[in-house]
Amino acid sequence: MSNPQELVVTTSPRELRTAVRRARSQGQRIGCVPTMGALHEGHVSLIRRAVEKCDFVVVWIFVNPTQFGEGEDLAKYPRPIDDDLKKCSEAGVRLVFMPTSEVIYPDGFSTWVEVSGLSDVLEGSSRPGHFRGVATVVLKLLNLIQPDVAFFGAKDYQQQTLIRRMVADLNLPVEIDVCPTVREEDGLAMSSRNAYLSAEERAAAVRLFEAMQMADARFREGATDVAAVQQEMWDHLNEPDLIEPDYAVIADPDTLELLTSPQSRMVTLIAARVGSTRLIDNQLIQLPPG
């Protein structure tokens, strides 16, 4: 680590902490971008924002086994490490931390983080234990890196809401910067799992975005029946045989409580299986006053 301008890649918590401590001693602001790798333009946008706001940026690459449920895609999750490191280097990242599972979950590991309420609905209901794995690994990375700012994408809406709650509840000295979802030209949210889609499935997947746009339009037109809007979203998703919706709901953006009547701020949340690939998306709705 003699040249601080070169990209450092390490699996060692000690080497990670030494590099971060050195940067902080020089008055540098520390940023981190947690990822599971398979970096796409959405991730790169987070990294660019981190580089703009911070002096020393750490990218965390770790496919976290504890947030995958039985029968999910842990084994086939893409791991294009060389391409990921190239993207990090080109974006100005200073250090990439790539821990092994043994580093994160050593023998005898038995401490878990639970965020009550937010962990139990929507994705938490569909994927039991998922958010316990997310909250635990994020707390571990924040403890290991001790960044001034951590950058998360808005696409995983429930995840970033839960993380912000955990940080506030545990008085963690870190700013959580939530960055906008990056989309393809037709509106499909960028995701590492999009690579699993066939051409026909990729064409159908845009219906998630269309359903959310439809909901936004209905409320701006004055719709007051939330259940009817949700049903319209569901029907739009369910029309082609390729899509099997899990949920399509309108919720409070802070508590994720499902709404029965419109309010000035709302969030649409969708999860659907397109072919064999499970995709999620969301969109905030901000109605004009009056």
N, C-alpha and C positions, 0 to 999 in steps of 0.2 A: 504493500500500500504506500510505496514511496512517492508516487505521483498522484496527488489528489484529483487531478483532472481526468485520469483514466477511469473507465468503468471497472469497478471492483465487483467480482462475483464471489459470494461466500456462502457456505452452509453452516458456518460457525457463529453461534451467538456471541462468543467472546470477541471475534474479529468484527462483527457487526457493532457491538457496543464500543469498541475501541475507536472505530471510524467515526461513529456518531459523537462520541465524547470529544474527539479531536476537533471536529467541525464546530461543535457548540462552544468549545473553549476559544475559538477564533471569532465568536460572535455571529456565527451563521445560523439562520433560521432553518429548522429541520422539517421536511415534509415527507409523508409516506403515502404510497398508493398500494393498497392491498389488492392482490389479484390471484386467480388460480391459473394464470398463464393463458396460452392461446390468445395472445393479445390482438385485438382488432382496433379499428379507428376509435371506437368508444373508449377503450382503455387508453389509447394514445392521447385522446383529448384530455383525460384526467391527468396524465403525466405532463402534458404541456402546461396545463393550468398550475400544477404543482411546481414546475420549473419556473414559471412566471412569478409565483408568490413566495417561493422559498429558495434558499441558497444551496442546500444540500438535500437531494431527493433520493429516498430509498424506495425501490419497488420490491414488494414482497410477492414471490411466486411460490405458491403451495397449494396443491390439490388436496383440500382438506377432507379426509375420509369420514369424519364424524358428522358432516352435514349431508352426506348421501345416505338415503334409505335403502332398504333391501330391494333389489331388483332395479335400482337406478344405475346411471351410466358412469360410475366411478372408473371401471376398468377401461372403458373406451373413451374417456374424456381426453380430448386432444392435448398433446404435450410437445409442441414444436419449439423446443428450447432454443435452438440456434436462431430461429427467426425472432423469437421473443427478445433475446439479448440484443440482436441487431436493432430492433425497434427502440429498446431502452437506450442504447448507446447514441443513436441518431437523435433522440429526443432530449438528450442532456442529463440523463440519470447518472448519479454518482456511484450508487451501490445497488446491487441486486442481491437480495437475501433469499436463498432457496433451501430452506431447512428440509431435513428428512422427517418422516413420520416419527422416527425414534427420538429425534430432538424435541419435537412438539409434544409427543405423547410417550414419555419414557415408561419403562416397566413400572407398574404400580400406580400409574396415573389414575386419580379418582376424584378430581375437583372439577366441577362443572358450573357454568353460569346459566341461570334461568331468568328471563325477563317475563314476569307473569303478565297475562292478558295479551300483550302483543305477540307472544310466542304461540298462542293457542288457536288463532283464527286464520282463515284463508290459507296461505301456504303452510302455516303451522298445523292446521287441521288436515290438510292433504298430505303433508309430509311430516309425520310425528318425529320429534327429536331433531328436526332440521335446524331450528333456531337455537337449540341448546348447543349444537356444534358450531354454529356461526358465532354466537355470543362468546363462547369460550375461546375460540381461536382468535377472534378480534381482540379480546382483552389481553391474550397472550402476546399478540404482535404489538399492541400499544405499550405493554410493559417492556418488551424487548427493545423496541426502537425508541420509545419515549419521544415521539415527534411533537412539534408545535402544532402542526396541522395534518390531519388525515383526510384523504380525498376519496369520496365514494360516488358512484353513479346513481342518478335518480331512477334508472330503469328498475332496479331492485328496491321498489318503494318501501315495502314492509321491512326489508332488511335495514335500510338506512334509518327508518323511523325507530326501529328497535335499538339500533346502535346509538342513536342520539339519546334515547331514553336511558340506556345503560351508562353512558358517559355522564349524563346529568345526575343519575341516582348515585353513582359511585364517586362523584366529584373528581373525575379524571381531568388532569390539566392539559387538555387537548381540544383544539377547535376541529369540528367536523364540517368539512366543506362538501356540500352536495352539488354535483355538477349535472347539467342537463343531459338527457338521453340523446344519444347520437343515432340518427336514423338513415336508412337507405333512401334513395330518391322516391320510392313509392310509399315510404312511411314505416316500413318494417324496422323495428328496433334492432340495432346491431347486437349480436350475441354470439358467443363461441359455439353455441349449439346450432346456429343456423347452418353450419357446415354439414350437419347431418341430413338436411332436407334435400329431397330429390327436386328436380326442376318443377314437377307438378305440385309438390308440397310447398315449395318456395312461393309459387304463384298464389296458392291458397292462403298462405300465412299472413298476407297483407290484410286479411279480413279482421285481424285483431285491431290493427290501427283504424280501419274503417269503422268498426263497431264503436270505438271510443269517440271518433269524430262525429258519428251519428248521435251519440248521447249528448255531446257538447252542443251540437246544433239544436237538438230537441229542447234542451233547457233554455237556450238563448231565444228560442221561439216562444217560450213561456210555459213549457210543460210543467205540470205539478204532480203528476203521478209517477213517482220514482219506480214503482214496481213495473209499470208498463214500459218505461224506458229500458229497464234491465232486461225485460222479456224481449224487447226489440233487439238489444245487443245479442242476447243468447240465440235468437232465431237467425241472426245474420251469421254468427259463428257456426251454427249447427247446419247450415244449408248444404255445404258440400260434404260428401262422405269422408273426405280426408281429415276433417277437423272434429275433434271430440272435446267440447268445452268442459272445464272443471268448474269454474265460476266466472261470472261477469256481473260485477256489483258496483254500486255507488256508495261511497263511505265518507265519513268525516276524515279529513286529511291528517289530523293529529292523533286521534284515538283509534282510527280504523273501525269505529262503530258503524254498522250499516244504517243507512238513512231511510226514513219512511216519507220524508218530504224534503224538497230542495232547500239548500241554504246558499249563502253567497260564495263559500268555498267548499268544493267537493273534490273527490278523486274517484275516477273510474279505475277499477282493478280487474284484470283479466288473466286467467290461466287456461291454457288449452293444449291438448295434445294434437300436433299436426303430424299425421302419420304416426311414427313411434317417438317423435321428439316433443318434449314438453316445453312450451314457451310461456313467458309471462310478459305483461306490459301494463302500463298505467298512464293516465293523463290527468293533470290537475284541471279543474274547471273553476274559473273565477268569473262570476257573473257581475255585470255592471250594477252599480248602486241603483236602488229604486225598482 
